[in-house]
Amino acid sequence: MVSIRFHLAVFSAKCTKLGLRILGRGATTLPGKVAVKVDPKILEKLCSGRNCVTITGTNGKTTTTHMITDIFRNCGYTVVTNVSGAYWKQTKVRMERSPARSSRRYLW
């Protein structure tokens, strides 16, 4: 069940992102950090009922992410991904709220 805290976390992250854009700054991780501060369980709530793929390691993550993203997209999946190299947890929180065009969705 989604709580008021969850909605407040999403709203806070969106406001943070907008504020950073207005100031001409990048909004890579700060919106996610704000969301996690407001609702520490936001990732659990966002991932509920979704398939997630995580790529970790020292070398080759960006290339691997691009290849797997292309494979999933070519198979008709909607993919939400972060290839910017930013810290995964906060960026994932920010990106998972993007609307999906398909019922099948993989999050990175």
SVG drawing of the C-alpha trace seen along z (x, -y; Angstrom):
<svg xmlns="http://www.w3.org/2000/svg" viewBox="-2 -29 39 39">
<polyline fill="none" stroke="black" stroke-width="0.4" points="0.0,0.0 1.3,-3.4 1.4,-5.9 1.3,-9.7 5.0,-9.5 5.6,-7.8 3.8,-10.5 5.6,-13.2 8.9,-11.6 8.1,-11.5 6.9,-15.1 10.0,-16.2 12.2,-14.5 10.4,-16.1 10.7,-19.6 14.4,-19.0 14.9,-18.0 13.0,-21.1 14.9,-23.4 18.2,-22.0 17.2,-22.4 16.1,-26.0 19.5,-26.7 21.2,-25.2 22.6,-22.3 22.5,-18.6 19.9,-16.5 21.7,-13.1 21.5,-11.9 20.1,-14.6 16.4,-14.0 16.9,-10.3 18.7,-11.2 15.9,-13.5 13.3,-10.8 15.1,-8.2 15.4,-10.7 11.6,-11.3 10.7,-7.7 13.5,-5.2 11.4,-2.3 10.7,-4.1 12.8,-1.7 11.0,1.3 7.7,-0.4 8.8,-1.4 10.2,2.1 7.2,4.0 5.7,6.1 8.5,5.3 11.5,7.1 14.8,5.5 18.2,6.2 21.4,4.7 24.8,4.7 27.8,4.3 31.5,4.7 34.7,2.7 34.9,2.5 32.5,2.8 29.3,1.8 28.4,-0.9 29.0,1.3 27.1,4.2 24.2,1.9 24.0,0.6 24.0,4.1 21.4,5.5 19.2,2.4 19.2,2.8 18.3,6.5 15.4,5.8 14.1,2.9 14.4,4.9 12.2,7.6 9.5,5.0 10.3,4.2 10.2,0.7 13.6,0.2 14.5,-2.4 18.2,-2.7 21.0,-4.8 24.2,-4.9 25.4,-8.2 27.6,-6.5 25.8,-8.1 25.2,-6.4 22.6,-3.7 20.3,-3.8 19.3,-7.5 19.2,-7.5 17.0,-4.4 14.6,-6.1 14.4,-9.2 14.0,-7.2 11.6,-4.5 8.7,-7.0 8.9,-7.3 5.7,-6.1 6.0,-2.8 4.5,-2.1 4.4,1.6 3.2,3.9 6.6,5.6 9.2,3.4 12.8,3.9 14.4,1.4 18.2,0.9"/>
</svg>
